[in-house]
Amino acid sequence: MAKKSAVRTVLTLDCECGKYSYHTEKNKRNTEARLELKKFCPTCRERKNFKEKR
Ligand SMILES: [Zn+2]
């Protein structure tokens, strides 16, 4: 049986405006670099760059 690994980490993606954020997961083993995604921000009412919070 596979044990639930600690590799999956919950992370926060913050919009450039800093008023909206998404929560997601990432595999630290596969993605060491900082995540950056284009997502829709309801506060900005447009697609914005979301950056991983540290
Ligand atoms: Zn925003």
mmCIF file of the protein (N, C-alpha, C, O) and its ligand, coordinates in Angstrom:
data_MODEL
# 
_entry.id   MODEL 
# 
loop_
_entity.id 
_entity.type 
_entity.pdbx_number_of_molecules 
1 polymer     1 
2 non-polymer 1 
# 
_entity_poly.entity_id                      1 
_entity_poly.type                           'polypeptide(L)' 
_entity_poly.nstd_linkage                   no 
_entity_poly.nstd_monomer                   no 
_entity_poly.pdbx_seq_one_letter_code       MAKKSAVRTVLTLDCECGKYSYHTEKNKRNTEARLELKKFCPTCRERKNFKEKR 
_entity_poly.pdbx_seq_one_letter_code_can   MAKKSAVRTVLTLDCECGKYSYHTEKNKRNTEARLELKKFCPTCRERKNFKEKR 
_entity_poly.pdbx_strand_id                 A 
# 
loop_
_entity_poly_seq.entity_id 
_entity_poly_seq.num 
_entity_poly_seq.mon_id 
_entity_poly_seq.hetero 
1 1  MET n 
1 2  ALA n 
1 3  LYS n 
1 4  LYS n 
1 5  SER n 
1 6  ALA n 
1 7  VAL n 
1 8  ARG n 
1 9  THR n 
1 10 VAL n 
1 11 LEU n 
1 12 THR n 
1 13 LEU n 
1 14 ASP n 
1 15 CYS n 
1 16 GLU n 
1 17 CYS n 
1 18 GLY n 
1 19 LYS n 
1 20 TYR n 
1 21 SER n 
1 22 TYR n 
1 23 HIS n 
1 24 THR n 
1 25 GLU n 
1 26 LYS n 
1 27 ASN n 
1 28 LYS n 
1 29 ARG n 
1 30 ASN n 
1 31 THR n 
1 32 GLU n 
1 33 ALA n 
1 34 ARG n 
1 35 LEU n 
1 36 GLU n 
1 37 LEU n 
1 38 LYS n 
1 39 LYS n 
1 40 PHE n 
1 41 CYS n 
1 42 PRO n 
1 43 THR n 
1 44 CYS n 
1 45 ARG n 
1 46 GLU n 
1 47 ARG n 
1 48 LYS n 
1 49 ASN n 
1 50 PHE n 
1 51 LYS n 
1 52 GLU n 
1 53 LYS n 
1 54 ARG n 
# 
loop_
_struct_asym.id 
_struct_asym.entity_id 
A 1 
B 2 
# 
loop_
_chem_comp.id 
_chem_comp.type 
_chem_comp.mon_nstd_flag 
ALA 'L-peptide linking' y 
ARG 'L-peptide linking' y 
ASN 'L-peptide linking' y 
ASP 'L-peptide linking' y 
CYS 'L-peptide linking' y 
GLU 'L-peptide linking' y 
GLY 'peptide linking'   y 
HIS 'L-peptide linking' y 
LEU 'L-peptide linking' y 
LYS 'L-peptide linking' y 
MET 'L-peptide linking' y 
PHE 'L-peptide linking' y 
PRO 'L-peptide linking' y 
SER 'L-peptide linking' y 
THR 'L-peptide linking' y 
TYR 'L-peptide linking' y 
VAL 'L-peptide linking' y 
ZN  non-polymer         . 
# 
_pdbx_entity_nonpoly.entity_id   2 
_pdbx_entity_nonpoly.name        ? 
_pdbx_entity_nonpoly.comp_id     ZN 
# 
_pdbx_nonpoly_scheme.asym_id         B 
_pdbx_nonpoly_scheme.entity_id       2 
_pdbx_nonpoly_scheme.mon_id          ZN 
_pdbx_nonpoly_scheme.ndb_seq_num     1 
_pdbx_nonpoly_scheme.pdb_seq_num     101 
_pdbx_nonpoly_scheme.auth_seq_num    101 
_pdbx_nonpoly_scheme.pdb_mon_id      ZN 
_pdbx_nonpoly_scheme.auth_mon_id     ZN 
_pdbx_nonpoly_scheme.pdb_strand_id   A 
_pdbx_nonpoly_scheme.pdb_ins_code    . 
# 
loop_
_atom_site.group_PDB 
_atom_site.id 
_atom_site.type_symbol 
_atom_site.label_atom_id 
_atom_site.label_alt_id 
_atom_site.label_comp_id 
_atom_site.label_asym_id 
_atom_site.label_entity_id 
_atom_site.label_seq_id 
_atom_site.pdbx_PDB_ins_code 
_atom_site.Cartn_x 
_atom_site.Cartn_y 
_atom_site.Cartn_z 
_atom_site.occupancy 
_atom_site.B_iso_or_equiv 
_atom_site.pdbx_formal_charge 
_atom_site.auth_seq_id 
_atom_site.auth_comp_id 
_atom_site.auth_asym_id 
_atom_site.auth_atom_id 
_atom_site.pdbx_PDB_model_num 
ATOM   1   N  N  . MET A 1 1  ? 0.842   -1.214 0.000   1.00 0.00 ? 1   MET A N  1 
ATOM   2   C  CA . MET A 1 1  ? 0.000   0.000  0.000   1.00 0.00 ? 1   MET A CA 1 
ATOM   3   C  C  . MET A 1 1  ? 0.867   1.249  0.000   1.00 0.00 ? 1   MET A C  1 
ATOM   4   O  O  . MET A 1 1  ? 1.835   1.369  0.751   1.00 0.00 ? 1   MET A O  1 
ATOM   5   N  N  . ALA A 1 2  ? 0.488   2.153  -0.855  1.00 0.00 ? 2   ALA A N  1 
ATOM   6   C  CA . ALA A 1 2  ? 1.271   3.382  -0.962  1.00 0.00 ? 2   ALA A CA 1 
ATOM   7   C  C  . ALA A 1 2  ? 0.897   4.350  0.153   1.00 0.00 ? 2   ALA A C  1 
ATOM   8   O  O  . ALA A 1 2  ? -0.269  4.666  0.389   1.00 0.00 ? 2   ALA A O  1 
ATOM   9   N  N  . LYS A 1 3  ? 1.908   4.783  0.796   1.00 0.00 ? 3   LYS A N  1 
ATOM   10  C  CA . LYS A 1 3  ? 1.684   5.752  1.873   1.00 0.00 ? 3   LYS A CA 1 
ATOM   11  C  C  . LYS A 1 3  ? 1.463   7.135  1.267   1.00 0.00 ? 3   LYS A C  1 
ATOM   12  O  O  . LYS A 1 3  ? 2.043   7.470  0.235   1.00 0.00 ? 3   LYS A O  1 
ATOM   13  N  N  . LYS A 1 4  ? 0.646   7.908  1.899   1.00 0.00 ? 4   LYS A N  1 
ATOM   14  C  CA . LYS A 1 4  ? 0.443   9.296  1.432   1.00 0.00 ? 4   LYS A CA 1 
ATOM   15  C  C  . LYS A 1 4  ? 1.733   10.063 1.645   1.00 0.00 ? 4   LYS A C  1 
ATOM   16  O  O  . LYS A 1 4  ? 2.202   10.224 2.772   1.00 0.00 ? 4   LYS A O  1 
ATOM   17  N  N  . SER A 1 5  ? 2.292   10.529 0.554   1.00 0.00 ? 5   SER A N  1 
ATOM   18  C  CA . SER A 1 5  ? 3.604   11.160 0.665   1.00 0.00 ? 5   SER A CA 1 
ATOM   19  C  C  . SER A 1 5  ? 3.485   12.622 1.050   1.00 0.00 ? 5   SER A C  1 
ATOM   20  O  O  . SER A 1 5  ? 2.435   13.246 0.898   1.00 0.00 ? 5   SER A O  1 
ATOM   21  N  N  . ALA A 1 6  ? 4.573   13.141 1.544   1.00 0.00 ? 6   ALA A N  1 
ATOM   22  C  CA . ALA A 1 6  ? 4.614   14.549 1.927   1.00 0.00 ? 6   ALA A CA 1 
ATOM   23  C  C  . ALA A 1 6  ? 5.130   15.401 0.782   1.00 0.00 ? 6   ALA A C  1 
ATOM   24  O  O  . ALA A 1 6  ? 5.435   16.582 0.949   1.00 0.00 ? 6   ALA A O  1 
ATOM   25  N  N  . VAL A 1 7  ? 5.222   14.775 -0.390  1.00 0.00 ? 7   VAL A N  1 
ATOM   26  C  CA . VAL A 1 7  ? 5.761   15.507 -1.537  1.00 0.00 ? 7   VAL A CA 1 
ATOM   27  C  C  . VAL A 1 7  ? 4.752   16.527 -2.036  1.00 0.00 ? 7   VAL A C  1 
ATOM   28  O  O  . VAL A 1 7  ? 5.118   17.618 -2.475  1.00 0.00 ? 7   VAL A O  1 
ATOM   29  N  N  . ARG A 1 8  ? 3.473   16.159 -1.964  1.00 0.00 ? 8   ARG A N  1 
ATOM   30  C  CA . ARG A 1 8  ? 2.434   17.096 -2.378  1.00 0.00 ? 8   ARG A CA 1 
ATOM   31  C  C  . ARG A 1 8  ? 2.303   18.201 -1.357  1.00 0.00 ? 8   ARG A C  1 
ATOM   32  O  O  . ARG A 1 8  ? 2.050   17.955 -0.177  1.00 0.00 ? 8   ARG A O  1 
ATOM   33  N  N  . THR A 1 9  ? 2.477   19.405 -1.821  1.00 0.00 ? 9   THR A N  1 
ATOM   34  C  CA . THR A 1 9  ? 2.443   20.536 -0.909  1.00 0.00 ? 9   THR A CA 1 
ATOM   35  C  C  . THR A 1 9  ? 1.341   21.500 -1.318  1.00 0.00 ? 9   THR A C  1 
ATOM   36  O  O  . THR A 1 9  ? 1.207   21.844 -2.493  1.00 0.00 ? 9   THR A O  1 
ATOM   37  N  N  . VAL A 1 10 ? 0.575   21.922 -0.366  1.00 0.00 ? 10  VAL A N  1 
ATOM   38  C  CA . VAL A 1 10 ? -0.436  22.938 -0.638  1.00 0.00 ? 10  VAL A CA 1 
ATOM   39  C  C  . VAL A 1 10 ? 0.251   24.287 -0.775  1.00 0.00 ? 10  VAL A C  1 
ATOM   40  O  O  . VAL A 1 10 ? 1.090   24.663 0.043   1.00 0.00 ? 10  VAL A O  1 
ATOM   41  N  N  . LEU A 1 11 ? -0.119  25.000 -1.819  1.00 0.00 ? 11  LEU A N  1 
ATOM   42  C  CA . LEU A 1 11 ? 0.507   26.297 -1.998  1.00 0.00 ? 11  LEU A CA 1 
ATOM   43  C  C  . LEU A 1 11 ? -0.528  27.349 -2.380  1.00 0.00 ? 11  LEU A C  1 
ATOM   44  O  O  . LEU A 1 11 ? -1.638  27.027 -2.802  1.00 0.00 ? 11  LEU A O  1 
ATOM   45  N  N  . THR A 1 12 ? -0.158  28.556 -2.230  1.00 0.00 ? 12  THR A N  1 
ATOM   46  C  CA . THR A 1 12 ? -1.043  29.672 -2.514  1.00 0.00 ? 12  THR A CA 1 
ATOM   47  C  C  . THR A 1 12 ? -0.538  30.428 -3.723  1.00 0.00 ? 12  THR A C  1 
ATOM   48  O  O  . THR A 1 12 ? 0.641   30.770 -3.816  1.00 0.00 ? 12  THR A O  1 
ATOM   49  N  N  . LEU A 1 13 ? -1.457  30.685 -4.657  1.00 0.00 ? 13  LEU A N  1 
ATOM   50  C  CA . LEU A 1 13 ? -1.117  31.498 -5.824  1.00 0.00 ? 13  LEU A CA 1 
ATOM   51  C  C  . LEU A 1 13 ? -1.794  32.858 -5.661  1.00 0.00 ? 13  LEU A C  1 
ATOM   52  O  O  . LEU A 1 13 ? -3.020  32.953 -5.604  1.00 0.00 ? 13  LEU A O  1 
ATOM   53  N  N  . ASP A 1 14 ? -0.997  33.881 -5.590  1.00 0.00 ? 14  ASP A N  1 
ATOM   54  C  CA . ASP A 1 14 ? -1.513  35.224 -5.375  1.00 0.00 ? 14  ASP A CA 1 
ATOM   55  C  C  . ASP A 1 14 ? -1.581  35.999 -6.669  1.00 0.00 ? 14  ASP A C  1 
ATOM   56  O  O  . ASP A 1 14 ? -0.677  35.915 -7.500  1.00 0.00 ? 14  ASP A O  1 
ATOM   57  N  N  . CYS A 1 15 ? -2.654  36.758 -6.845  1.00 0.00 ? 15  CYS A N  1 
ATOM   58  C  CA . CYS A 1 15 ? -2.769  37.643 -7.997  1.00 0.00 ? 15  CYS A CA 1 
ATOM   59  C  C  . CYS A 1 15 ? -1.829  38.830 -7.825  1.00 0.00 ? 15  CYS A C  1 
ATOM   60  O  O  . CYS A 1 15 ? -1.374  39.137 -6.723  1.00 0.00 ? 15  CYS A O  1 
ATOM   61  N  N  . GLU A 1 16 ? -1.556  39.480 -8.935  1.00 0.00 ? 16  GLU A N  1 
ATOM   62  C  CA . GLU A 1 16 ? -0.682  40.658 -8.886  1.00 0.00 ? 16  GLU A CA 1 
ATOM   63  C  C  . GLU A 1 16 ? -1.270  41.748 -7.996  1.00 0.00 ? 16  GLU A C  1 
ATOM   64  O  O  . GLU A 1 16 ? -0.542  42.517 -7.370  1.00 0.00 ? 16  GLU A O  1 
ATOM   65  N  N  . CYS A 1 17 ? -2.612  41.800 -7.952  1.00 0.00 ? 17  CYS A N  1 
ATOM   66  C  CA . CYS A 1 17 ? -3.263  42.822 -7.136  1.00 0.00 ? 17  CYS A CA 1 
ATOM   67  C  C  . CYS A 1 17 ? -3.168  42.489 -5.656  1.00 0.00 ? 17  CYS A C  1 
ATOM   68  O  O  . CYS A 1 17 ? -3.341  43.367 -4.810  1.00 0.00 ? 17  CYS A O  1 
ATOM   69  N  N  . GLY A 1 18 ? -2.895  41.237 -5.338  1.00 0.00 ? 18  GLY A N  1 
ATOM   70  C  CA . GLY A 1 18 ? -2.740  40.851 -3.948  1.00 0.00 ? 18  GLY A CA 1 
ATOM   71  C  C  . GLY A 1 18 ? -4.051  40.698 -3.206  1.00 0.00 ? 18  GLY A C  1 
ATOM   72  O  O  . GLY A 1 18 ? -4.063  40.499 -1.991  1.00 0.00 ? 18  GLY A O  1 
ATOM   73  N  N  . LYS A 1 19 ? -5.166  40.791 -3.938  1.00 0.00 ? 19  LYS A N  1 
ATOM   74  C  CA . LYS A 1 19 ? -6.468  40.723 -3.267  1.00 0.00 ? 19  LYS A CA 1 
ATOM   75  C  C  . LYS A 1 19 ? -7.174  39.403 -3.492  1.00 0.00 ? 19  LYS A C  1 
ATOM   76  O  O  . LYS A 1 19 ? -8.211  39.126 -2.889  1.00 0.00 ? 19  LYS A O  1 
ATOM   77  N  N  . TYR A 1 20 ? -6.603  38.593 -4.366  1.00 0.00 ? 20  TYR A N  1 
ATOM   78  C  CA . TYR A 1 20 ? -7.240  37.310 -4.635  1.00 0.00 ? 20  TYR A CA 1 
ATOM   79  C  C  . TYR A 1 20 ? -6.190  36.232 -4.776  1.00 0.00 ? 20  TYR A C  1 
ATOM   80  O  O  . TYR A 1 20 ? -5.107  36.459 -5.317  1.00 0.00 ? 20  TYR A O  1 
ATOM   81  N  N  . SER A 1 21 ? -6.525  35.064 -4.282  1.00 0.00 ? 21  SER A N  1 
ATOM   82  C  CA . SER A 1 21 ? -5.553  33.982 -4.384  1.00 0.00 ? 21  SER A CA 1 
ATOM   83  C  C  . SER A 1 21 ? -6.246  32.640 -4.560  1.00 0.00 ? 21  SER A C  1 
ATOM   84  O  O  . SER A 1 21 ? -7.360  32.420 -4.083  1.00 0.00 ? 21  SER A O  1 
ATOM   85  N  N  . TYR A 1 22 ? -5.569  31.772 -5.243  1.00 0.00 ? 22  TYR A N  1 
ATOM   86  C  CA . TYR A 1 22 ? -6.034  30.404 -5.416  1.00 0.00 ? 22  TYR A CA 1 
ATOM   87  C  C  . TYR A 1 22 ? -5.188  29.488 -4.548  1.00 0.00 ? 22  TYR A C  1 
ATOM   88  O  O  . TYR A 1 22 ? -4.011  29.742 -4.290  1.00 0.00 ? 22  TYR A O  1 
ATOM   89  N  N  . HIS A 1 23 ? -5.824  28.422 -4.110  1.00 0.00 ? 23  HIS A N  1 
ATOM   90  C  CA . HIS A 1 23 ? -5.063  27.396 -3.413  1.00 0.00 ? 23  HIS A CA 1 
ATOM   91  C  C  . HIS A 1 23 ? -4.955  26.174 -4.305  1.00 0.00 ? 23  HIS A C  1 
ATOM   92  O  O  . HIS A 1 23 ? -5.937  25.732 -4.902  1.00 0.00 ? 23  HIS A O  1 
ATOM   93  N  N  . THR A 1 24 ? -3.789  25.654 -4.384  1.00 0.00 ? 24  THR A N  1 
ATOM   94  C  CA . THR A 1 24 ? -3.577  24.488 -5.223  1.00 0.00 ? 24  THR A CA 1 
ATOM   95  C  C  . THR A 1 24 ? -2.516  23.605 -4.603  1.00 0.00 ? 24  THR A C  1 
ATOM   96  O  O  . THR A 1 24 ? -1.993  23.888 -3.526  1.00 0.00 ? 24  THR A O  1 
ATOM   97  N  N  . GLU A 1 25 ? -2.214  22.541 -5.299  1.00 0.00 ? 25  GLU A N  1 
ATOM   98  C  CA . GLU A 1 25 ? -1.187  21.631 -4.808  1.00 0.00 ? 25  GLU A CA 1 
ATOM   99  C  C  . GLU A 1 25 ? -0.109  21.491 -5.851  1.00 0.00 ? 25  GLU A C  1 
ATOM   100 O  O  . GLU A 1 25 ? -0.356  21.670 -7.044  1.00 0.00 ? 25  GLU A O  1 
ATOM   101 N  N  . LYS A 1 26 ? 1.074   21.175 -5.407  1.00 0.00 ? 26  LYS A N  1 
ATOM   102 C  CA . LYS A 1 26 ? 2.112   20.875 -6.375  1.00 0.00 ? 26  LYS A CA 1 
ATOM   103 C  C  . LYS A 1 26 ? 3.018   19.789 -5.847  1.00 0.00 ? 26  LYS A C  1 
ATOM   104 O  O  . LYS A 1 26 ? 3.148   19.569 -4.642  1.00 0.00 ? 26  LYS A O  1 
ATOM   105 N  N  . ASN A 1 27 ? 3.621   19.139 -6.772  1.00 0.00 ? 27  ASN A N  1 
ATOM   106 C  CA . ASN A 1 27 ? 4.562   18.105 -6.417  1.00 0.00 ? 27  ASN A CA 1 
ATOM   107 C  C  . ASN A 1 27 ? 5.951   18.729 -6.354  1.00 0.00 ? 27  ASN A C  1 
ATOM   108 O  O  . ASN A 1 27 ? 6.517   19.122 -7.374  1.00 0.00 ? 27  ASN A O  1 
ATOM   109 N  N  . LYS A 1 28 ? 6.477   18.811 -5.169  1.00 0.00 ? 28  LYS A N  1 
ATOM   110 C  CA . LYS A 1 28 ? 7.759   19.496 -4.999  1.00 0.00 ? 28  LYS A CA 1 
ATOM   111 C  C  . LYS A 1 28 ? 8.880   18.812 -5.753  1.00 0.00 ? 28  LYS A C  1 
ATOM   112 O  O  . LYS A 1 28 ? 9.848   19.448 -6.171  1.00 0.00 ? 28  LYS A O  1 
ATOM   113 N  N  . ARG A 1 29 ? 8.737   17.517 -5.919  1.00 0.00 ? 29  ARG A N  1 
ATOM   114 C  CA . ARG A 1 29 ? 9.798   16.766 -6.590  1.00 0.00 ? 29  ARG A CA 1 
ATOM   115 C  C  . ARG A 1 29 ? 9.857   17.125 -8.077  1.00 0.00 ? 29  ARG A C  1 
ATOM   116 O  O  . ARG A 1 29 ? 10.932  17.165 -8.675  1.00 0.00 ? 29  ARG A O  1 
ATOM   117 N  N  . ASN A 1 30 ? 8.682   17.384 -8.665  1.00 0.00 ? 30  ASN A N  1 
ATOM   118 C  CA . ASN A 1 30 ? 8.638   17.700 -10.091 1.00 0.00 ? 30  ASN A CA 1 
ATOM   119 C  C  . ASN A 1 30 ? 8.805   19.191 -10.368 1.00 0.00 ? 30  ASN A C  1 
ATOM   120 O  O  . ASN A 1 30 ? 9.387   19.581 -11.380 1.00 0.00 ? 30  ASN A O  1 
ATOM   121 N  N  . THR A 1 31 ? 8.306   19.998 -9.486  1.00 0.00 ? 31  THR A N  1 
ATOM   122 C  CA . THR A 1 31 ? 8.311   21.438 -9.712  1.00 0.00 ? 31  THR A CA 1 
ATOM   123 C  C  . THR A 1 31 ? 9.058   22.134 -8.587  1.00 0.00 ? 31  THR A C  1 
ATOM   124 O  O  . THR A 1 31 ? 8.495   22.407 -7.526  1.00 0.00 ? 31  THR A O  1 
ATOM   125 N  N  . GLU A 1 32 ? 10.302  22.411 -8.824  1.00 0.00 ? 32  GLU A N  1 
ATOM   126 C  CA . GLU A 1 32 ? 11.076  23.094 -7.789  1.00 0.00 ? 32  GLU A CA 1 
ATOM   127 C  C  . GLU A 1 32 ? 11.010  24.591 -7.954  1.00 0.00 ? 32  GLU A C  1 
ATOM   128 O  O  . GLU A 1 32 ? 11.129  25.345 -6.988  1.00 0.00 ? 32  GLU A O  1 
ATOM   129 N  N  . ALA A 1 33 ? 10.818  25.017 -9.192  1.00 0.00 ? 33  ALA A N  1 
ATOM   130 C  CA . ALA A 1 33 ? 10.761  26.453 -9.445  1.00 0.00 ? 33  ALA A CA 1 
ATOM   131 C  C  . ALA A 1 33 ? 9.440   27.023 -8.947  1.00 0.00 ? 33  ALA A C  1 
ATOM   132 O  O  . ALA A 1 33 ? 8.477   26.298 -8.701  1.00 0.00 ? 33  ALA A O  1 
ATOM   133 N  N  . ARG A 1 34 ? 9.426   28.317 -8.811  1.00 0.00 ? 34  ARG A N  1 
ATOM   134 C  CA . ARG A 1 34 ? 8.227   29.015 -8.380  1.00 0.00 ? 34  ARG A CA 1 
ATOM   135 C  C  . ARG A 1 34 ? 7.152   28.922 -9.458  1.00 0.00 ? 34  ARG A C  1 
ATOM   136 O  O  . ARG A 1 34 ? 7.420   29.145 -10.639 1.00 0.00 ? 34  ARG A O  1 
ATOM   137 N  N  . LEU A 1 35 ? 5.962   28.598 -9.050  1.00 0.00 ? 35  LEU A N  1 
ATOM   138 C  CA . LEU A 1 35 ? 4.873   28.457 -10.001 1.00 0.00 ? 35  LEU A CA 1 
ATOM   139 C  C  . LEU A 1 35 ? 4.317   29.823 -10.394 1.00 0.00 ? 35  LEU A C  1 
ATOM   140 O  O  . LEU A 1 35 ? 4.227   30.750 -9.588  1.00 0.00 ? 35  LEU A O  1 
ATOM   141 N  N  . GLU A 1 36 ? 3.951   29.900 -11.662 1.00 0.00 ? 36  GLU A N  1 
ATOM   142 C  CA . GLU A 1 36 ? 3.321   31.120 -12.156 1.00 0.00 ? 36  GLU A CA 1 
ATOM   143 C  C  . GLU A 1 36 ? 2.235   30.720 -13.138 1.00 0.00 ? 36  GLU A C  1 
ATOM   144 O  O  . GLU A 1 36 ? 2.514   30.035 -14.122 1.00 0.00 ? 36  GLU A O  1 
ATOM   145 N  N  . LEU A 1 37 ? 1.015   31.133 -12.889 1.00 0.00 ? 37  LEU A N  1 
ATOM   146 C  CA . LEU A 1 37 ? -0.094  30.716 -13.744 1.00 0.00 ? 37  LEU A CA 1 
ATOM   147 C  C  . LEU A 1 37 ? -0.958  31.908 -14.106 1.00 0.00 ? 37  LEU A C  1 
ATOM   148 O  O  . LEU A 1 37 ? -1.102  32.864 -13.344 1.00 0.00 ? 37  LEU A O  1 
ATOM   149 N  N  . LYS A 1 38 ? -1.530  31.814 -15.308 1.00 0.00 ? 38  LYS A N  1 
ATOM   150 C  CA . LYS A 1 38 ? -2.510  32.827 -15.710 1.00 0.00 ? 38  LYS A CA 1 
ATOM   151 C  C  . LYS A 1 38 ? -3.886  32.329 -15.307 1.00 0.00 ? 38  LYS A C  1 
ATOM   152 O  O  . LYS A 1 38 ? -4.354  31.292 -15.775 1.00 0.00 ? 38  LYS A O  1 
ATOM   153 N  N  . LYS A 1 39 ? -4.515  33.082 -14.439 1.00 0.00 ? 39  LYS A N  1 
ATOM   154 C  CA . LYS A 1 39 ? -5.845  32.689 -13.982 1.00 0.00 ? 39  LYS A CA 1 
ATOM   155 C  C  . LYS A 1 39 ? -6.743  33.905 -13.942 1.00 0.00 ? 39  LYS A C  1 
ATOM   156 O  O  . LYS A 1 39 ? -6.300  35.053 -13.979 1.00 0.00 ? 39  LYS A O  1 
ATOM   157 N  N  . PHE A 1 40 ? -8.034  33.598 -13.865 1.00 0.00 ? 40  PHE A N  1 
ATOM   158 C  CA . PHE A 1 40 ? -8.989  34.706 -13.818 1.00 0.00 ? 40  PHE A CA 1 
ATOM   159 C  C  . PHE A 1 40 ? -9.093  35.225 -12.391 1.00 0.00 ? 40  PHE A C  1 
ATOM   160 O  O  . PHE A 1 40 ? -9.303  34.458 -11.452 1.00 0.00 ? 40  PHE A O  1 
ATOM   161 N  N  . CYS A 1 41 ? -8.944  36.525 -12.245 1.00 0.00 ? 41  CYS A N  1 
ATOM   162 C  CA . CYS A 1 41 ? -9.081  37.146 -10.933 1.00 0.00 ? 41  CYS A CA 1 
ATOM   163 C  C  . CYS A 1 41 ? -10.403 37.914 -10.887 1.00 0.00 ? 41  CYS A C  1 
ATOM   164 O  O  . CYS A 1 41 ? -10.576 38.860 -11.655 1.00 0.00 ? 41  CYS A O  1 
ATOM   165 N  N  . PRO A 1 42 ? -11.332 37.540 -10.017 1.00 0.00 ? 42  PRO A N  1 
ATOM   166 C  CA . PRO A 1 42 ? -12.622 38.222 -9.909  1.00 0.00 ? 42  PRO A CA 1 
ATOM   167 C  C  . PRO A 1 42 ? -12.468 39.670 -9.445  1.00 0.00 ? 42  PRO A C  1 
ATOM   168 O  O  . PRO A 1 42 ? -13.310 40.515 -9.749  1.00 0.00 ? 42  PRO A O  1 
ATOM   169 N  N  . THR A 1 43 ? -11.420 39.947 -8.728  1.00 0.00 ? 43  THR A N  1 
ATOM   170 C  CA . THR A 1 43 ? -11.201 41.313 -8.253  1.00 0.00 ? 43  THR A CA 1 
ATOM   171 C  C  . THR A 1 43 ? -10.769 42.223 -9.390  1.00 0.00 ? 43  THR A C  1 
ATOM   172 O  O  . THR A 1 43 ? -11.248 43.351 -9.505  1.00 0.00 ? 43  THR A O  1 
ATOM   173 N  N  . CYS A 1 44 ? -9.859  41.734 -10.234 1.00 0.00 ? 44  CYS A N  1 
ATOM   174 C  CA . CYS A 1 44 ? -9.380  42.517 -11.376 1.00 0.00 ? 44  CYS A CA 1 
ATOM   175 C  C  . CYS A 1 44 ? -10.342 42.392 -12.559 1.00 0.00 ? 44  CYS A C  1 
ATOM   176 O  O  . CYS A 1 44 ? -10.326 43.215 -13.475 1.00 0.00 ? 44  CYS A O  1 
ATOM   177 N  N  . ARG A 1 45 ? -11.173 41.357 -12.525 1.00 0.00 ? 45  ARG A N  1 
ATOM   178 C  CA . ARG A 1 45 ? -12.110 41.042 -13.618 1.00 0.00 ? 45  ARG A CA 1 
ATOM   179 C  C  . ARG A 1 45 ? -11.373 40.772 -14.928 1.00 0.00 ? 45  ARG A C  1 
ATOM   180 O  O  . ARG A 1 45 ? -11.875 41.089 -16.006 1.00 0.00 ? 45  ARG A O  1 
ATOM   181 N  N  . GLU A 1 46 ? -10.214 40.200 -14.830 1.00 0.00 ? 46  GLU A N  1 
ATOM   182 C  CA . GLU A 1 46 ? -9.489  39.782 -16.023 1.00 0.00 ? 46  GLU A CA 1 
ATOM   183 C  C  . GLU A 1 46 ? -8.469  38.722 -15.652 1.00 0.00 ? 46  GLU A C  1 
ATOM   184 O  O  . GLU A 1 46 ? -8.224  38.442 -14.478 1.00 0.00 ? 46  GLU A O  1 
ATOM   185 N  N  . ARG A 1 47 ? -7.887  38.146 -16.680 1.00 0.00 ? 47  ARG A N  1 
ATOM   186 C  CA . ARG A 1 47 ? -6.868  37.133 -16.411 1.00 0.00 ? 47  ARG A CA 1 
ATOM   187 C  C  . ARG A 1 47 ? -5.565  37.801 -16.001 1.00 0.00 ? 47  ARG A C  1 
ATOM   188 O  O  . ARG A 1 47 ? -5.088  38.735 -16.646 1.00 0.00 ? 47  ARG A O  1 
ATOM   189 N  N  . LYS A 1 48 ? -5.016  37.305 -14.930 1.00 0.00 ? 48  LYS A N  1 
ATOM   190 C  CA . LYS A 1 48 ? -3.803  37.914 -14.390 1.00 0.00 ? 48  LYS A CA 1 
ATOM   191 C  C  . LYS A 1 48 ? -2.771  36.839 -14.114 1.00 0.00 ? 48  LYS A C  1 
ATOM   192 O  O  . LYS A 1 48 ? -3.072  35.646 -14.099 1.00 0.00 ? 48  LYS A O  1 
ATOM   193 N  N  . ASN A 1 49 ? -1.579  37.283 -13.901 1.00 0.00 ? 49  ASN A N  1 
ATOM   194 C  CA . ASN A 1 49 ? -0.509  36.379 -13.515 1.00 0.00 ? 49  ASN A CA 1 
ATOM   195 C  C  . ASN A 1 49 ? -0.593  36.089 -12.028 1.00 0.00 ? 49  ASN A C  1 
ATOM   196 O  O  . ASN A 1 49 ? -0.558  36.997 -11.198 1.00 0.00 ? 49  ASN A O  1 
ATOM   197 N  N  . PHE A 1 50 ? -0.703  34.831 -11.714 1.00 0.00 ? 50  PHE A N  1 
ATOM   198 C  CA . PHE A 1 50 ? -0.716  34.446 -10.307 1.00 0.00 ? 50  PHE A CA 1 
ATOM   199 C  C  . PHE A 1 50 ? 0.634   33.846 -9.960  1.00 0.00 ? 50  PHE A C  1 
ATOM   200 O  O  . PHE A 1 50 ? 1.148   32.981 -10.670 1.00 0.00 ? 50  PHE A O  1 
ATOM   201 N  N  . LYS A 1 51 ? 1.195   34.313 -8.868  1.00 0.00 ? 51  LYS A N  1 
ATOM   202 C  CA . LYS A 1 51 ? 2.513   33.831 -8.495  1.00 0.00 ? 51  LYS A CA 1 
ATOM   203 C  C  . LYS A 1 51 ? 2.461   33.085 -7.174  1.00 0.00 ? 51  LYS A C  1 
ATOM   204 O  O  . LYS A 1 51 ? 1.672   33.401 -6.283  1.00 0.00 ? 51  LYS A O  1 
ATOM   205 N  N  . GLU A 1 52 ? 3.299   32.119 -7.079  1.00 0.00 ? 52  GLU A N  1 
ATOM   206 C  CA . GLU A 1 52 ? 3.336   31.316 -5.872  1.00 0.00 ? 52  GLU A CA 1 
ATOM   207 C  C  . GLU A 1 52 ? 3.831   32.131 -4.693  1.00 0.00 ? 52  GLU A C  1 
ATOM   208 O  O  . GLU A 1 52 ? 4.796   32.889 -4.784  1.00 0.00 ? 52  GLU A O  1 
ATOM   209 N  N  . LYS A 1 53 ? 3.143   31.948 -3.600  1.00 0.00 ? 53  LYS A N  1 
ATOM   210 C  CA . LYS A 1 53 ? 3.517   32.647 -2.376  1.00 0.00 ? 53  LYS A CA 1 
ATOM   211 C  C  . LYS A 1 53 ? 4.514   31.792 -1.623  1.00 0.00 ? 53  LYS A C  1 
ATOM   212 O  O  . LYS A 1 53 ? 4.410   30.566 -1.602  1.00 0.00 ? 53  LYS A O  1 
ATOM   213 N  N  . ARG A 1 54 ? 5.458   32.433 -1.021  1.00 0.00 ? 54  ARG A N  1 
ATOM   214 C  CA . ARG A 1 54 ? 6.426   31.650 -0.226  1.00 0.00 ? 54  ARG A CA 1 
ATOM   215 C  C  . ARG A 1 54 ? 6.254   31.949 1.243   1.00 0.00 ? 54  ARG A C  1 
ATOM   216 O  O  . ARG A 1 54 ? 6.971   31.393 2.075   1.00 0.00 ? 54  ARG A O  1 
HETATM 217 ZN ZN . ZN  B 2 .  ? -6.312  40.563 -9.110  1.00 0.00 2 101 ZN  A ZN 1 
# 
